[in-house]
Amino acid sequence: MGAIGFVVTHFGNRYVVAPEMAEIFMRKRQKLLDAGQAELVPLPHTGGVDILWIDETVPCEIAPITVPEGEDAETVSRRWGLCRRKRVSGAGDAGPPTSRAAGEATGVSG
């Protein structure tokens, strides 16, 4: 099994990142470094989204999170905050609020 996530350390701050987001970030970072350019790059992580300054002088390390032998991948993912919450069927499927509900929320009567 490969990495279940990655830890991005940027200026001493640690961000736990899902594999898909880490791959996008790493690709963008490498492209900038190869071109000798600098840019702000978004990094979606378990705590939200941060915009990180990337250039060749900025300390940035990316380390894989792996599942130790004998441990369950789901347990390790949960420990790192990488588990995706399962959506309960029907929850949130009500669609947009009706005009009346929207009016009540904004104080405008309809």
VEXGUTOR-471109 format. One record per residue (C-alpha): x, y, z; residue in three letters; residue number from 0. Coordinates in Angstrom, 2 decimals, padded with zeros to 5 digits. Example, Ala and Ser with C-alpha at 12.3 -4.5 7.8 and 13.67 -1.06 7.14 Angstrom:
! VEXGUTOR-471109
{px:012.30, py:-004.50, pz:007.80, res:ALA, n:0}
{px:013.67, py:-001.06, pz:007.14, res:SER, n:1}
! end
This chain:
! VEXGUTOR-471109
{px:000.00, py:000.00, pz:000.00, res:MET, n:0}
{px:001.22, py:003.50, pz:-000.83, res:GLY, n:1}
{px:000.84, py:006.62, pz:001.20, res:ALA, n:2}
{px:-002.59, py:007.27, pz:002.70, res:ILE, n:3}
{px:-001.76, py:010.97, pz:002.95, res:GLY, n:4}
{px:001.12, py:013.38, pz:003.24, res:PHE, n:5}
{px:002.48, py:015.84, pz:005.77, res:VAL, n:6}
{px:003.56, py:019.10, pz:004.18, res:VAL, n:7}
{px:005.89, py:021.14, pz:006.39, res:THR, n:8}
{px:006.16, py:024.75, pz:005.25, res:HIS, n:9}
{px:008.09, py:027.29, pz:007.34, res:PHE, n:10}
{px:007.67, py:024.94, pz:010.31, res:GLY, n:11}
{px:003.88, py:024.63, pz:009.94, res:ASN, n:12}
{px:002.54, py:021.12, pz:009.40, res:ARG, n:13}
{px:-000.40, py:020.35, pz:007.14, res:TYR, n:14}
{px:-001.97, py:016.89, pz:006.78, res:VAL, n:15}
{px:-003.04, py:016.46, pz:003.18, res:VAL, n:16}
{px:-005.02, py:013.82, pz:001.26, res:ALA, n:17}
{px:-003.03, py:012.03, pz:-001.47, res:PRO, n:18}
{px:-004.91, py:013.66, pz:-004.35, res:GLU, n:19}
{px:-004.40, py:017.18, pz:-003.02, res:MET, n:20}
{px:-000.75, py:016.49, pz:-002.17, res:ALA, n:21}
{px:-000.11, py:015.28, pz:-005.72, res:GLU, n:22}
{px:-001.58, py:018.47, pz:-007.22, res:ILE, n:23}
{px:000.40, py:020.63, pz:-004.77, res:PHE, n:24}
{px:003.67, py:018.76, pz:-005.38, res:MET, n:25}
{px:003.24, py:018.99, pz:-009.16, res:ARG, n:26}
{px:002.57, py:022.76, pz:-009.01, res:LYS, n:27}
{px:005.45, py:023.30, pz:-006.59, res:ARG, n:28}
{px:007.91, py:021.38, pz:-008.77, res:GLN, n:29}
{px:006.77, py:023.23, pz:-011.90, res:LYS, n:30}
{px:007.44, py:026.56, pz:-010.19, res:LEU, n:31}
{px:010.83, py:025.48, pz:-008.86, res:LEU, n:32}
{px:011.90, py:024.10, pz:-012.26, res:ASP, n:33}
{px:010.95, py:027.41, pz:-013.91, res:ALA, n:34}
{px:012.70, py:029.46, pz:-011.20, res:GLY, n:35}
{px:009.42, py:031.19, pz:-010.40, res:GLN, n:36}
{px:007.60, py:032.04, pz:-007.18, res:ALA, n:37}
{px:003.88, py:032.06, pz:-006.51, res:GLU, n:38}
{px:001.18, py:031.63, pz:-003.90, res:LEU, n:39}
{px:-000.20, py:028.09, pz:-004.12, res:VAL, n:40}
{px:-003.38, py:026.86, pz:-002.39, res:PRO, n:41}
{px:-003.04, py:023.79, pz:-000.20, res:LEU, n:42}
{px:-006.30, py:022.10, pz:000.86, res:PRO, n:43}
{px:-005.64, py:020.11, pz:004.04, res:HIS, n:44}
{px:-007.51, py:018.49, pz:006.90, res:THR, n:45}
{px:-007.81, py:021.80, pz:008.74, res:GLY, n:46}
{px:-009.02, py:023.88, pz:005.79, res:GLY, n:47}
{px:-007.14, py:025.63, pz:003.01, res:VAL, n:48}
{px:-003.98, py:027.69, pz:003.27, res:ASP, n:49}
{px:-002.18, py:029.69, pz:000.60, res:ILE, n:50}
{px:001.56, py:028.95, pz:000.72, res:LEU, n:51}
{px:004.35, py:031.00, pz:-000.82, res:TRP, n:52}
{px:006.48, py:028.74, pz:-002.98, res:ILE, n:53}
{px:009.94, py:029.62, pz:-004.24, res:ASP, n:54}
{px:013.38, py:028.08, pz:-004.07, res:GLU, n:55}
{px:014.29, py:029.82, pz:-000.80, res:THR, n:56}
{px:011.25, py:028.64, pz:001.17, res:VAL, n:57}
{px:011.75, py:025.52, pz:003.32, res:PRO, n:58}
{px:009.10, py:023.00, pz:002.35, res:CYS, n:59}
{px:009.16, py:019.27, pz:002.99, res:GLU, n:60}
{px:006.62, py:016.66, pz:001.95, res:ILE, n:61}
{px:006.57, py:013.31, pz:003.77, res:ALA, n:62}
{px:004.27, py:010.35, pz:003.14, res:PRO, n:63}
{px:001.94, py:008.98, pz:005.80, res:ILE, n:64}
{px:002.04, py:005.21, pz:005.63, res:THR, n:65}
{px:000.24, py:002.45, pz:007.50, res:VAL, n:66}
{px:002.58, py:000.67, pz:009.92, res:PRO, n:67}
{px:002.67, py:-003.09, pz:009.62, res:GLU, n:68}
{px:-000.08, py:-004.72, pz:011.65, res:GLY, n:69}
{px:-002.28, py:-001.62, pz:011.77, res:GLU, n:70}
{px:-005.55, py:-000.95, pz:009.99, res:ASP, n:71}
{px:-005.52, py:001.73, pz:007.25, res:ALA, n:72}
{px:-008.84, py:003.18, pz:008.38, res:GLU, n:73}
{px:-007.62, py:003.55, pz:011.97, res:THR, n:74}
{px:-004.42, py:005.26, pz:010.86, res:VAL, n:75}
{px:-006.38, py:007.53, pz:008.49, res:SER, n:76}
{px:-008.70, py:008.51, pz:011.34, res:ARG, n:77}
{px:-005.74, py:009.20, pz:013.59, res:ARG, n:78}
{px:-004.37, py:011.66, pz:011.03, res:TRP, n:79}
{px:-007.80, py:013.18, pz:010.31, res:GLY, n:80}
{px:-007.88, py:011.79, pz:006.77, res:LEU, n:81}
{px:-011.08, py:009.74, pz:006.99, res:CYS, n:82}
{px:-013.84, py:010.96, pz:004.77, res:ARG, n:83}
{px:-017.14, py:011.11, pz:006.56, res:ARG, n:84}
{px:-019.76, py:008.85, pz:005.09, res:LYS, n:85}
{px:-022.81, py:010.72, pz:003.91, res:ARG, n:86}
{px:-026.07, py:009.55, pz:005.40, res:VAL, n:87}
{px:-028.57, py:008.77, pz:002.67, res:SER, n:88}
{px:-031.07, py:011.59, pz:002.30, res:GLY, n:89}
{px:-029.12, py:014.02, pz:004.47, res:ALA, n:90}
{px:-028.64, py:017.32, pz:002.74, res:GLY, n:91}
{px:-030.65, py:016.24, pz:-000.31, res:ASP, n:92}
{px:-033.49, py:018.65, pz:000.33, res:ALA, n:93}
{px:-032.23, py:021.03, pz:-002.37, res:GLY, n:94}
{px:-032.13, py:024.79, pz:-002.17, res:PRO, n:95}
{px:-034.45, py:026.53, pz:000.24, res:PRO, n:96}
{px:-037.85, py:027.59, pz:-001.02, res:THR, n:97}
{px:-038.44, py:031.29, pz:-001.50, res:SER, n:98}
{px:-040.44, py:031.38, pz:001.72, res:ARG, n:99}
{px:-037.63, py:029.71, pz:003.69, res:ALA, n:100}
{px:-035.12, py:032.05, pz:002.06, res:ALA, n:101}
{px:-037.30, py:035.04, pz:002.98, res:GLY, n:102}
{px:-037.52, py:033.91, pz:006.60, res:GLU, n:103}
{px:-033.74, py:033.51, pz:006.73, res:ALA, n:104}
{px:-033.17, py:037.04, pz:005.37, res:THR, n:105}
{px:-036.09, py:038.74, pz:007.06, res:GLY, n:106}
{px:-037.86, py:039.37, pz:003.75, res:VAL, n:107}
{px:-041.41, py:038.13, pz:003.57, res:SER, n:108}
{px:-042.58, py:036.44, pz:000.38, res:GLY, n:109}
! end
